[in-house]
Amino acid sequence: METEERFKPYRESLIKEYNTTPADILIEYNPPERILVVNEDPNLFKIDISDVIPIPPPEHKIDGFGFPIKEQKFVVDEMPPRLTTLIKRHQTSEQVWASLEESQQSYSQEILWIKMQWKRILEGYWFYCNGTPLYISGIHYAYISFWKIDIGLPSYRYRDRKFFLFGKYCETTTEAFDPDYVNKHGRPIPDAKGKYRMRDTGRRVCAGFLYPKHRREGASYKAACYNYFSIVYVKNARNGIQAMDKETANDVFSVKLKEPWKKLPFFLRPIYSGSTDAASSLSFKPQAKVISSKLGSLLSGGEGLQSFIDFAQTAKRGFYDGGKLKFIHVDECGKCFGIDTPIKLFKGGNKAVQDIEIGDEIMGPDYKKRTVTSLGRGKEMMYRIIPNKGDPWVCNESHILLLSVKAVTKKLWIGMG
């Protein structure tokens, strides 16, 4: 009832503005979702993010407007039949582009559809979902519209929306926790409304994020899609993939990235070198084709993108040193301890790392409960860590270390990365 009262003024104004749409449909609509909530788990610090979601267009311009809420969901924008027929008639992307160039007026609607897909990939997309206008990032739109995984196209999932939006936030944000509002341990302090004070630093503050995932949720496919679409329109860039060993990295490259890439429509695949069975890198270095007319440029080119994606031949940290990566997908790394290393259990006591099982509750770095959802196994150089306080322990070379720094002065920025 509280929600109904809160949305009542919005719904009344909607009914008044769109009086040709049945009121019994509009009365169930909600305002656009403008805030991304991160860390909804009660054991974590809840953070509200707003600047990653743009101002929504008028309601009637959002896909799904006017439909009953039970019929509102993400719907793949199917390729026009004439374009599908044209693709089947040719063996290569170059031949399809040539046909479009020769008959641009005839294929004007198909060309506009291609441009619309790229606009959504670059700018993101609004649609109605069960009565609420939602914004998804451009890469998320590409993921559920074109990135065919082992089961076909992924379905829209709200948690995937958060994954891609948070990725966009990490990539673009310049804000950090205000150092004037932290506790003695350097952790941010929320105000009376549970909000955190942020301050703009004027520069990027986040190098990336760690993603504790559910089992078999397609996390590697999502990261591979993010990897591809973060470079596919950028010149002179390099992206990478690294994992616990060469074999795992090769699997991510071959299965999670290359296979979906091979199934992309021609207009989402820049001219590339080699064959579709490239063994160790996906390179966009040949000259790209330019099609221009009164309808505008269909594909910017000249010397090609000169960009590529490869995978690390080793798990060693130095593999990409000096590589100036735009993006790196680190898969299944930083999670191995040496045999017999004691792991603290949440309810007390320890358990040897090799005896840990899925479902065990262990102590997190913030002294809160963590539930084991997957187990990592592999071989890598091991190191013995000897801290100034506490007992020595052993971990693999790629292990992620959590380091805490106390905010001792007001000049110290507590960043997101």
PABAGU-711809 format. One record per residue (C-alpha): residue in one letter; x, y negated, z negated; residue number from 1. Coordinates in Angstrom, 2 decimals. Layout:
+------+---------+---------+---------+-----+
! rest !       u !       v !       w !  nr !
+------+---------+---------+---------+-----+
!    A !       X !       Y !       Z ! NUM !
...
+------+---------+---------+---------+-----+
***
This chain:
+------+---------+---------+---------+-----+
! rest !       u !       v !       w !  nr !
+------+---------+---------+---------+-----+
!    M !    0.00 !    0.00 !    0.00 !   1 !
!    E !    2.91 !   -2.36 !   -0.72 !   2 !
!    T !    4.21 !   -1.90 !    2.83 !   3 !
!    E !    0.73 !   -2.45 !    4.27 !   4 !
!    E !    0.40 !   -5.79 !    2.44 !   5 !
!    R !    3.92 !   -6.86 !    3.40 !   6 !
!    F !    3.31 !   -6.25 !    7.11 !   7 !
!    K !   -0.24 !   -7.61 !    7.15 !   8 !
!    P !    0.64 !  -11.20 !    8.30 !   9 !
!    Y !    2.86 !   -9.82 !   11.09 !  10 !
!    R !    0.15 !   -7.47 !   12.32 !  11 !
!    E !   -2.51 !  -10.17 !   12.26 !  12 !
!    S !   -0.33 !  -12.51 !   14.34 !  13 !
!    L !    0.39 !   -9.66 !   16.78 !  14 !
!    I !   -3.33 !   -8.99 !   17.26 !  15 !
!    K !   -3.96 !  -12.69 !   17.82 !  16 !
!    E !   -1.14 !  -13.08 !   20.37 !  17 !
!    Y !   -1.89 !   -9.89 !   22.33 !  18 !
!    N !   -5.68 !   -9.97 !   22.27 !  19 !
!    T !   -5.99 !   -7.79 !   25.38 !  20 !
!    T !   -4.33 !   -4.86 !   23.57 !  21 !
!    P !   -6.69 !   -2.86 !   21.30 !  22 !
!    A !   -6.47 !   -4.15 !   17.73 !  23 !
!    D !   -6.73 !   -0.63 !   16.30 !  24 !
!    I !   -3.37 !    0.11 !   17.98 !  25 !
!    L !   -1.55 !   -3.11 !   17.00 !  26 !
!    I !   -2.73 !   -2.91 !   13.37 !  27 !
!    E !   -0.33 !    0.02 !   12.89 !  28 !
!    Y !    2.74 !   -1.75 !   14.33 !  29 !
!    N !    5.67 !   -2.81 !   12.15 !  30 !
!    P !    8.15 !   -5.69 !   12.58 !  31 !
!    P !   11.43 !   -4.90 !   14.41 !  32 !
!    E !   14.08 !   -3.20 !   12.28 !  33 !
!    R !   16.80 !   -5.85 !   11.93 !  34 !
!    I !   19.07 !   -4.34 !    9.27 !  35 !
!    L !   21.25 !   -1.24 !    9.35 !  36 !
!    V !   21.49 !    0.40 !    5.93 !  37 !
!    V !   24.77 !    2.25 !    5.33 !  38 !
!    N !   25.38 !    4.60 !    2.39 !  39 !
!    E !   21.77 !    5.35 !    1.50 !  40 !
!    D !   23.04 !    8.15 !   -0.77 !  41 !
!    P !   22.35 !    6.96 !   -4.37 !  42 !
!    N !   25.87 !    8.06 !   -5.33 !  43 !
!    L !   27.45 !    5.58 !   -2.89 !  44 !
!    F !   27.55 !    1.81 !   -2.54 !  45 !
!    K !   24.58 !    0.76 !   -0.40 !  46 !
!    I !   25.48 !   -1.80 !    2.28 !  47 !
!    D !   23.08 !   -3.74 !    4.52 !  48 !
!    I !   24.44 !   -4.76 !    7.94 !  49 !
!    S !   22.53 !   -7.21 !   10.10 !  50 !
!    D !   24.88 !   -8.80 !   12.65 !  51 !
!    V !   25.20 !   -5.61 !   14.72 !  52 !
!    I !   21.52 !   -5.75 !   15.77 !  53 !
!    P !   20.63 !   -8.57 !   18.22 !  54 !
!    I !   17.50 !  -10.70 !   18.19 !  55 !
!    P !   14.69 !   -8.58 !   19.68 !  56 !
!    P !   12.85 !   -9.61 !   22.84 !  57 !
!    P !    9.10 !  -10.40 !   22.70 !  58 !
!    E !    7.12 !   -7.33 !   21.68 !  59 !
!    H !    5.45 !   -6.87 !   25.06 !  60 !
!    K !    8.88 !   -6.55 !   26.72 !  61 !
!    I !    9.92 !   -3.67 !   24.47 !  62 !
!    D !    9.36 !   -0.22 !   25.98 !  63 !
!    G !    6.44 !    1.58 !   24.34 !  64 !
!    F !    4.40 !   -1.54 !   23.52 !  65 !
!    G !    0.67 !   -0.98 !   23.77 !  66 !
!    F !    0.85 !    2.75 !   23.09 !  67 !
!    P !   -0.52 !    4.41 !   19.93 !  68 !
!    I !    2.32 !    4.96 !   17.45 !  69 !
!    K !    2.12 !    8.76 !   17.80 !  70 !
!    E !    3.01 !    8.40 !   21.48 !  71 !
!    Q !    5.97 !    6.07 !   20.90 !  72 !
!    K !    9.38 !    7.69 !   21.21 !  73 !
!    F !   12.56 !    7.42 !   23.24 !  74 !
!    V !   11.93 !    8.54 !   26.81 !  75 !
!    V !   14.75 !    9.15 !   29.28 !  76 !
!    D !   14.48 !    6.80 !   32.24 !  77 !
!    E !   14.49 !    9.39 !   35.01 !  78 !
!    M !   16.50 !    8.77 !   38.17 !  79 !
!    P !   14.35 !    7.60 !   41.13 !  80 !
!    P !   13.50 !   10.56 !   43.40 !  81 !
!    R !   14.98 !    8.90 !   46.50 !  82 !
!    L !   18.31 !    8.46 !   44.73 !  83 !
!    T !   18.26 !   12.08 !   43.59 !  84 !
!    T !   17.63 !   13.18 !   47.17 !  85 !
!    L !   20.46 !   10.97 !   48.43 !  86 !
!    I !   22.91 !   12.51 !   45.95 !  87 !
!    K !   21.94 !   16.05 !   46.97 !  88 !
!    R !   22.56 !   15.15 !   50.60 !  89 !
!    H !   26.21 !   14.29 !   49.97 !  90 !
!    Q !   29.19 !   16.11 !   48.51 !  91 !
!    T !   31.13 !   13.19 !   47.02 !  92 !
!    S !   30.45 !    9.97 !   45.12 !  93 !
!    E !   32.17 !    8.00 !   47.88 !  94 !
!    Q !   29.64 !    9.28 !   50.40 !  95 !
!    V !   26.73 !    8.24 !   48.16 !  96 !
!    W !   28.20 !    4.75 !   47.73 !  97 !
!    A !   28.72 !    4.51 !   51.50 !  98 !
!    S !   25.06 !    5.38 !   52.16 !  99 !
!    L !   23.89 !    2.78 !   49.66 ! 100 !
!    E !   26.13 !    0.20 !   51.29 ! 101 !
!    E !   24.79 !    0.94 !   54.74 ! 102 !
!    S !   21.13 !    0.85 !   53.65 ! 103 !
!    Q !   21.05 !   -1.63 !   50.78 ! 104 !
!    Q !   17.66 !   -3.13 !   51.62 ! 105 !
!    S !   16.11 !    0.29 !   51.98 ! 106 !
!    Y !   17.52 !    1.39 !   48.61 ! 107 !
!    S !   17.00 !   -1.94 !   46.81 ! 108 !
!    Q !   14.82 !   -0.42 !   44.06 ! 109 !
!    E !   17.30 !    2.41 !   43.45 ! 110 !
!    I !   20.16 !   -0.11 !   43.27 ! 111 !
!    L !   18.20 !   -2.18 !   40.72 ! 112 !
!    W !   17.64 !    0.98 !   38.65 ! 113 !
!    I !   21.41 !    1.64 !   38.62 ! 114 !
!    K !   22.04 !   -1.92 !   37.47 ! 115 !
!    M !   19.44 !   -1.56 !   34.73 ! 116 !
!    Q !   21.19 !    1.54 !   33.38 ! 117 !
!    W !   24.49 !   -0.32 !   33.21 ! 118 !
!    K !   22.82 !   -3.32 !   31.56 ! 119 !
!    R !   21.47 !   -1.07 !   28.81 ! 120 !
!    I !   24.85 !    0.64 !   28.36 ! 121 !
!    L !   26.61 !   -2.71 !   28.05 ! 122 !
!    E !   24.01 !   -4.55 !   25.96 ! 123 !
!    G !   21.99 !   -1.89 !   24.15 ! 124 !
!    Y !   18.30 !   -1.04 !   24.34 ! 125 !
!    W !   15.06 !   -1.78 !   22.41 ! 126 !
!    F !   12.15 !    0.66 !   22.28 ! 127 !
!    Y !    9.15 !    1.41 !   20.06 ! 128 !
!    C !    9.45 !    4.47 !   17.83 ! 129 !
!    N !    6.42 !    5.44 !   15.75 ! 130 !
!    G !    5.23 !    1.84 !   15.51 ! 131 !
!    T !    8.61 !    0.17 !   14.89 ! 132 !
!    P !   10.79 !   -1.61 !   17.49 ! 133 !
!    L !   14.29 !   -0.12 !   17.20 ! 134 !
!    Y !   17.57 !   -1.20 !   18.77 ! 135 !
!    I !   20.15 !    1.38 !   19.80 ! 136 !
!    S !   23.67 !    0.55 !   20.95 ! 137 !
!    G !   24.63 !    0.87 !   24.59 ! 138 !
!    I !   26.82 !    3.92 !   24.01 ! 139 !
!    H !   24.00 !    5.61 !   22.10 ! 140 !
!    Y !   21.72 !    4.92 !   25.07 ! 141 !
!    A !   24.29 !    6.55 !   27.37 ! 142 !
!    Y !   24.60 !    9.52 !   24.98 ! 143 !
!    I !   20.90 !   10.43 !   24.98 ! 144 !
!    S !   20.32 !    9.48 !   28.62 ! 145 !
!    F !   23.31 !   10.99 !   30.43 ! 146 !
!    W !   25.77 !   12.85 !   28.13 ! 147 !
!    K !   24.77 !   16.50 !   28.62 ! 148 !
!    I !   26.15 !   18.67 !   25.80 ! 149 !
!    D !   25.97 !   22.44 !   25.36 ! 150 !
!    I !   22.18 !   22.34 !   24.94 ! 151 !
!    G !   21.49 !   19.70 !   27.60 ! 152 !
!    L !   20.69 !   16.07 !   26.84 ! 153 !
!    P !   20.71 !   15.32 !   23.09 ! 154 !
!    S !   17.44 !   14.25 !   21.49 ! 155 !
!    Y !   17.11 !   10.85 !   19.85 ! 156 !
!    R !   17.92 !   11.11 !   16.14 ! 157 !
!    Y !   17.85 !    8.29 !   13.65 ! 158 !
!    R !   21.13 !    9.39 !   12.05 ! 159 !
!    D !   22.79 !    9.22 !   15.48 ! 160 !
!    R !   21.48 !    5.67 !   15.78 ! 161 !
!    K !   23.30 !    4.83 !   12.55 ! 162 !
!    F !   26.48 !    6.55 !   13.78 ! 163 !
!    F !   26.69 !    4.51 !   16.98 ! 164 !
!    L !   25.58 !    1.22 !   15.41 ! 165 !
!    F !   28.10 !    1.58 !   12.61 ! 166 !
!    G !   30.77 !    2.36 !   15.20 ! 167 !
!    K !   29.88 !   -0.86 !   17.00 ! 168 !
!    Y !   30.03 !   -2.73 !   13.69 ! 169 !
!    C !   33.49 !   -1.37 !   12.88 ! 170 !
!    E !   34.68 !   -2.31 !   16.34 ! 171 !
!    T !   33.44 !   -5.90 !   16.25 ! 172 !
!    T !   33.05 !   -7.12 !   12.65 ! 173 !
!    T !   35.20 !   -9.89 !   11.24 ! 174 !
!    E !   33.61 !   -9.91 !    7.78 ! 175 !
!    A !   35.00 !   -8.46 !    4.56 ! 176 !
!    F !   33.91 !   -8.28 !    0.93 ! 177 !
!    D !   34.31 !  -11.64 !   -0.80 ! 178 !
!    P !   37.34 !  -11.30 !   -3.14 ! 179 !
!    D !   35.63 !  -13.59 !   -5.67 ! 180 !
!    Y !   33.00 !  -10.90 !   -6.30 ! 181 !
!    V !   34.92 !   -7.72 !   -7.13 ! 182 !
!    N !   35.41 !   -5.85 !  -10.41 ! 183 !
!    K !   38.71 !   -5.12 !  -12.15 ! 184 !
!    H !   39.22 !   -2.09 !   -9.90 ! 185 !
!    G !   38.82 !   -4.16 !   -6.73 ! 186 !
!    R !   35.39 !   -2.74 !   -5.89 ! 187 !
!    P !   32.72 !   -5.17 !   -4.61 ! 188 !
!    I !   29.99 !   -6.22 !   -7.06 ! 189 !
!    P !   26.40 !   -6.53 !   -5.76 ! 190 !
!    D !   24.24 !   -9.48 !   -6.76 ! 191 !
!    A !   20.90 !   -9.24 !   -8.58 ! 192 !
!    K !   19.18 !   -8.15 !   -5.34 ! 193 !
!    G !   21.74 !   -5.44 !   -4.67 ! 194 !
!    K !   23.41 !   -7.39 !   -1.85 ! 195 !
!    Y !   27.16 !   -7.80 !   -1.41 ! 196 !
!    R !   28.83 !  -11.13 !   -0.82 ! 197 !
!    M !   30.75 !  -11.15 !    2.45 ! 198 !
!    R !   33.19 !  -13.64 !    3.95 ! 199 !
!    D !   34.21 !  -14.13 !    7.58 ! 200 !
!    T !   37.95 !  -13.64 !    8.04 ! 201 !
!    G !   38.01 !  -14.81 !   11.65 ! 202 !
!    R !   39.60 !  -11.57 !   12.87 ! 203 !
!    R !   38.86 !   -7.88 !   13.12 ! 204 !
!    V !   39.16 !   -6.17 !    9.77 ! 205 !
!    C !   38.30 !   -2.55 !   10.51 ! 206 !
!    A !   40.43 !    0.00 !   12.34 ! 207 !
!    G !   37.70 !    2.67 !   12.37 ! 208 !
!    F !   35.68 !    4.90 !   10.07 ! 209 !
!    L !   35.63 !    8.38 !    8.59 ! 210 !
!    Y !   32.50 !   10.41 !    9.23 ! 211 !
!    P !   31.51 !   13.16 !    6.76 ! 212 !
!    K !   29.16 !   15.18 !    8.92 ! 213 !
!    H !   26.49 !   17.86 !    8.79 ! 214 !
!    R !   27.26 !   21.23 !   10.30 ! 215 !
!    R !   26.56 !   21.57 !   14.02 ! 216 !
!    E !   25.19 !   18.05 !   14.41 ! 217 !
!    G !   27.25 !   17.35 !   17.54 ! 218 !
!    A !   29.71 !   14.96 !   15.90 ! 219 !
!    S !   32.54 !   15.83 !   18.31 ! 220 !
!    Y !   30.25 !   15.29 !   21.30 ! 221 !
!    K !   29.21 !   11.89 !   19.93 ! 222 !
!    A !   32.80 !   10.85 !   19.35 ! 223 !
!    A !   33.79 !   12.05 !   22.83 ! 224 !
!    C !   30.95 !   10.02 !   24.36 ! 225 !
!    Y !   32.08 !    6.96 !   22.38 ! 226 !
!    N !   35.62 !    7.60 !   23.59 ! 227 !
!    Y !   34.58 !    7.71 !   27.25 ! 228 !
!    F !   32.18 !    4.77 !   27.33 ! 229 !
!    S !   34.58 !    2.53 !   25.41 ! 230 !
!    I !   37.08 !    2.75 !   28.30 ! 231 !
!    V !   35.02 !    3.40 !   31.42 ! 232 !
!    Y !   34.71 !   -0.31 !   32.31 ! 233 !
!    V !   38.02 !   -1.53 !   30.84 ! 234 !
!    K !   41.21 !   -2.07 !   32.83 ! 235 !
!    N !   44.69 !   -0.92 !   31.81 ! 236 !
!    A !   43.52 !    0.90 !   28.68 ! 237 !
!    R !   44.41 !    4.21 !   27.08 ! 238 !
!    N !   42.24 !    6.33 !   24.79 ! 239 !
!    G !   43.33 !    9.45 !   22.95 ! 240 !
!    I !   42.19 !   12.60 !   21.17 ! 241 !
!    Q !   44.07 !   14.25 !   18.32 ! 242 !
!    A !   43.19 !   17.22 !   16.12 ! 243 !
!    M !   44.69 !   19.66 !   13.64 ! 244 !
!    D !   46.61 !   21.34 !   16.49 ! 245 !
!    K !   47.06 !   21.23 !   20.27 ! 246 !
!    E !   44.47 !   23.98 !   20.86 ! 247 !
!    T !   41.74 !   22.13 !   18.95 ! 248 !
!    A !   42.53 !   18.85 !   20.72 ! 249 !
!    N !   42.42 !   20.63 !   24.08 ! 250 !
!    D !   39.02 !   22.10 !   23.17 ! 251 !
!    V !   37.63 !   18.67 !   22.31 ! 252 !
!    F !   39.00 !   17.23 !   25.56 ! 253 !
!    S !   37.89 !   20.11 !   27.79 ! 254 !
!    V !   34.51 !   21.01 !   26.26 ! 255 !
!    K !   33.26 !   17.90 !   24.45 ! 256 !
!    L !   34.50 !   15.24 !   26.88 ! 257 !
!    K !   35.36 !   16.68 !   30.30 ! 258 !
!    E !   32.31 !   18.95 !   30.69 ! 259 !
!    P !   29.73 !   16.20 !   29.95 ! 260 !
!    W !   31.74 !   13.80 !   32.15 ! 261 !
!    K !   31.52 !   16.21 !   35.10 ! 262 !
!    K !   27.71 !   16.12 !   34.81 ! 263 !
!    L !   27.42 !   12.32 !   34.77 ! 264 !
!    P !   25.74 !   10.65 !   37.76 ! 265 !
!    F !   28.11 !    9.11 !   40.30 ! 266 !
!    F !   27.58 !    5.50 !   39.16 ! 267 !
!    L !   28.90 !    6.31 !   35.66 ! 268 !
!    R !   32.10 !    7.89 !   36.93 ! 269 !
!    P !   34.75 !    5.42 !   38.14 ! 270 !
!    I !   36.98 !    6.64 !   40.95 ! 271 !
!    Y !   39.40 !    9.05 !   39.33 ! 272 !
!    S !   42.63 !   10.78 !   40.28 ! 273 !
!    G !   43.02 !   14.54 !   40.60 ! 274 !
!    S !   40.14 !   17.00 !   40.38 ! 275 !
!    T !   37.26 !   17.44 !   37.95 ! 276 !
!    D !   39.32 !   20.22 !   36.36 ! 277 !
!    A !   42.05 !   17.90 !   35.08 ! 278 !
!    A !   44.05 !   19.85 !   32.50 ! 279 !
!    S !   45.34 !   17.22 !   30.09 ! 280 !
!    S !   44.05 !   13.75 !   31.02 ! 281 !
!    L !   41.16 !   11.94 !   32.68 ! 282 !
!    S !   42.70 !    9.21 !   34.81 ! 283 !
!    F !   40.93 !    6.31 !   36.56 ! 284 !
!    K !   43.88 !    5.04 !   38.56 ! 285 !
!    P !   43.09 !    5.17 !   42.29 ! 286 !
!    Q !   41.57 !    2.22 !   44.05 ! 287 !
!    A !   37.93 !    1.65 !   43.24 ! 288 !
!    K !   35.36 !    0.93 !   45.94 ! 289 !
!    V !   33.65 !   -2.46 !   46.14 ! 290 !
!    I !   30.12 !   -2.79 !   47.44 ! 291 !
!    S !   28.90 !   -6.37 !   47.73 ! 292 !
!    S !   25.92 !   -7.98 !   49.39 ! 293 !
!    K !   23.08 !  -10.34 !   48.70 ! 294 !
!    L !   22.07 !   -7.94 !   45.96 ! 295 !
!    G !   25.39 !   -8.51 !   44.21 ! 296 !
!    S !   28.40 !   -6.32 !   43.49 ! 297 !
!    L !   27.57 !   -2.71 !   42.72 ! 298 !
!    L !   31.07 !   -1.72 !   41.63 ! 299 !
!    S !   33.92 !   -4.06 !   40.78 ! 300 !
!    G !   37.19 !   -2.78 !   42.06 ! 301 !
!    G !   40.40 !   -3.72 !   43.80 ! 302 !
!    E !   43.14 !   -1.74 !   42.18 ! 303 !
!    G !   40.93 !    0.53 !   40.09 ! 304 !
!    L !   40.71 !    0.61 !   36.33 ! 305 !
!    Q !   44.22 !    1.96 !   35.77 ! 306 !
!    S !   42.92 !    3.48 !   32.53 ! 307 !
!    F !   43.03 !    7.03 !   31.21 ! 308 !
!    I !   42.11 !    9.39 !   28.35 ! 309 !
!    D !   44.44 !   12.15 !   27.20 ! 310 !
!    F !   44.87 !   14.41 !   24.17 ! 311 !
!    A !   47.81 !   14.84 !   21.81 ! 312 !
!    Q !   50.02 !   17.87 !   22.36 ! 313 !
!    T !   50.70 !   18.00 !   18.62 ! 314 !
!    A !   49.07 !   17.00 !   15.34 ! 315 !
!    K !   52.09 !   14.92 !   14.34 ! 316 !
!    R !   51.23 !   11.31 !   13.59 ! 317 !
!    G !   53.95 !    9.93 !   15.85 ! 318 !
!    F !   52.54 !   11.31 !   19.10 ! 319 !
!    Y !   50.75 !    8.08 !   20.04 ! 320 !
!    D !   53.30 !    5.67 !   18.53 ! 321 !
!    G !   53.73 !    2.76 !   20.91 ! 322 !
!    G !   50.84 !    3.97 !   23.04 ! 323 !
!    K !   48.67 !    0.89 !   22.38 ! 324 !
!    L !   45.51 !    2.94 !   22.18 ! 325 !
!    K !   42.16 !    1.20 !   22.56 ! 326 !
!    F !   40.39 !    4.10 !   20.85 ! 327 !
!    I !   41.40 !    7.38 !   19.26 ! 328 !
!    H !   39.12 !   10.27 !   18.37 ! 329 !
!    V !   40.67 !   12.21 !   15.48 ! 330 !
!    D !   38.82 !   15.51 !   15.17 ! 331 !
!    E !   38.95 !   17.92 !   12.21 ! 332 !
!    C !   42.03 !   16.26 !   10.74 ! 333 !
!    G !   43.13 !   15.40 !    7.23 ! 334 !
!    K !   41.31 !   18.12 !    5.32 ! 335 !
!    C !   43.85 !   20.82 !    4.40 ! 336 !
!    F !   45.67 !   21.52 !    1.13 ! 337 !
!    G !   48.40 !   24.04 !    0.46 ! 338 !
!    I !   47.36 !   27.48 !   -0.79 ! 339 !
!    D !   46.58 !   27.64 !   -4.53 ! 340 !
!    T !   46.09 !   23.86 !   -4.77 ! 341 !
!    P !   43.50 !   23.31 !   -7.55 ! 342 !
!    I !   40.37 !   21.43 !   -6.46 ! 343 !
!    K !   38.38 !   19.65 !   -9.17 ! 344 !
!    L !   34.78 !   20.82 !   -9.44 ! 345 !
!    F !   32.07 !   18.29 !  -10.16 ! 346 !
!    K !   30.73 !   20.21 !  -13.16 ! 347 !
!    G !   34.19 !   20.70 !  -14.61 ! 348 !
!    G !   37.13 !   23.00 !  -14.10 ! 349 !
!    N !   39.18 !   23.74 !  -11.00 ! 350 !
!    K !   39.07 !   26.18 !   -8.11 ! 351 !
!    A !   41.91 !   27.22 !   -5.80 ! 352 !
!    V !   41.48 !   25.65 !   -2.36 ! 353 !
!    Q !   41.35 !   29.04 !   -0.58 ! 354 !
!    D !   38.43 !   30.06 !   -2.84 ! 355 !
!    I !   36.30 !   26.99 !   -2.07 ! 356 !
!    E !   33.05 !   27.93 !   -0.32 ! 357 !
!    I !   30.43 !   26.03 !    1.63 ! 358 !
!    G !   27.91 !   24.61 !   -0.83 ! 359 !
!    D !   30.44 !   24.10 !   -3.67 ! 360 !
!    E !   30.13 !   20.78 !   -5.48 ! 361 !
!    I !   33.51 !   19.10 !   -5.95 ! 362 !
!    M !   34.68 !   15.81 !   -7.44 ! 363 !
!    G !   34.94 !   12.92 !   -4.97 ! 364 !
!    P !   37.64 !   10.23 !   -5.05 ! 365 !
!    D !   35.14 !    7.91 !   -6.75 ! 366 !
!    Y !   34.39 !   10.58 !   -9.40 ! 367 !
!    K !   31.01 !   11.33 !   -7.84 ! 368 !
!    K !   29.65 !   14.59 !   -6.45 ! 369 !
!    R !   30.57 !   15.84 !   -2.99 ! 370 !
!    T !   29.05 !   18.96 !   -1.45 ! 371 !
!    V !   31.28 !   21.09 !    0.80 ! 372 !
!    T !   29.65 !   21.43 !    4.24 ! 373 !
!    S !   32.56 !   22.86 !    6.27 ! 374 !
!    L !   35.98 !   24.43 !    5.78 ! 375 !
!    G !   39.17 !   23.68 !    7.69 ! 376 !
!    R !   41.81 !   26.27 !    8.51 ! 377 !
!    G !   44.99 !   25.97 !   10.56 ! 378 !
!    K !   48.77 !   25.67 !   10.62 ! 379 !
!    E !   50.83 !   22.50 !   10.28 ! 380 !
!    M !   53.89 !   21.14 !    8.50 ! 381 !
!    M !   53.13 !   20.95 !    4.75 ! 382 !
!    Y !   54.38 !   18.35 !    2.27 ! 383 !
!    R !   54.66 !   18.32 !   -1.50 ! 384 !
!    I !   53.27 !   15.10 !   -2.97 ! 385 !
!    I !   54.87 !   14.03 !   -6.27 ! 386 !
!    P !   52.89 !   11.11 !   -7.75 ! 387 !
!    N !   54.12 !    8.82 !  -10.52 ! 388 !
!    K !   51.18 !   10.02 !  -12.60 ! 389 !
!    G !   49.56 !   13.43 !  -12.43 ! 390 !
!    D !   50.69 !   16.81 !  -11.15 ! 391 !
!    P !   52.40 !   17.46 !   -7.79 ! 392 !
!    W !   50.29 !   18.93 !   -5.01 ! 393 !
!    V !   50.69 !   20.16 !   -1.42 ! 394 !
!    C !   48.85 !   19.05 !    1.72 ! 395 !
!    N !   49.24 !   19.17 !    5.50 ! 396 !
!    E !   51.01 !   16.46 !    7.50 ! 397 !
!    S !   47.77 !   14.98 !    8.84 ! 398 !
!    H !   46.07 !   14.83 !    5.44 ! 399 !
!    I !   44.20 !   11.60 !    4.73 ! 400 !
!    L !   45.43 !    9.92 !    1.55 ! 401 !
!    L !   43.08 !    7.66 !   -0.40 ! 402 !
!    L !   45.04 !    4.73 !   -1.81 ! 403 !
!    S !   43.51 !    2.17 !   -4.16 ! 404 !
!    V !   44.79 !   -1.38 !   -4.61 ! 405 !
!    K !   43.64 !   -3.50 !   -7.53 ! 406 !
!    A !   42.50 !   -7.02 !   -6.61 ! 407 !
!    V !   44.96 !   -8.93 !   -8.80 ! 408 !
!    T !   44.59 !  -12.30 !   -7.08 ! 409 !
!    K !   41.85 !  -14.14 !   -5.26 ! 410 !
!    K !   44.02 !  -14.16 !   -2.13 ! 411 !
!    L !   43.65 !  -10.42 !   -1.56 ! 412 !
!    W !   41.06 !   -9.47 !    1.06 ! 413 !
!    I !   39.21 !   -6.24 !    0.45 ! 414 !
!    G !   38.57 !   -5.03 !    3.99 ! 415 !
!    M !   36.28 !   -2.44 !    5.53 ! 416 !
!    G !   39.05 !   -0.37 !    7.10 ! 417 !
+------+---------+---------+---------+-----+
***
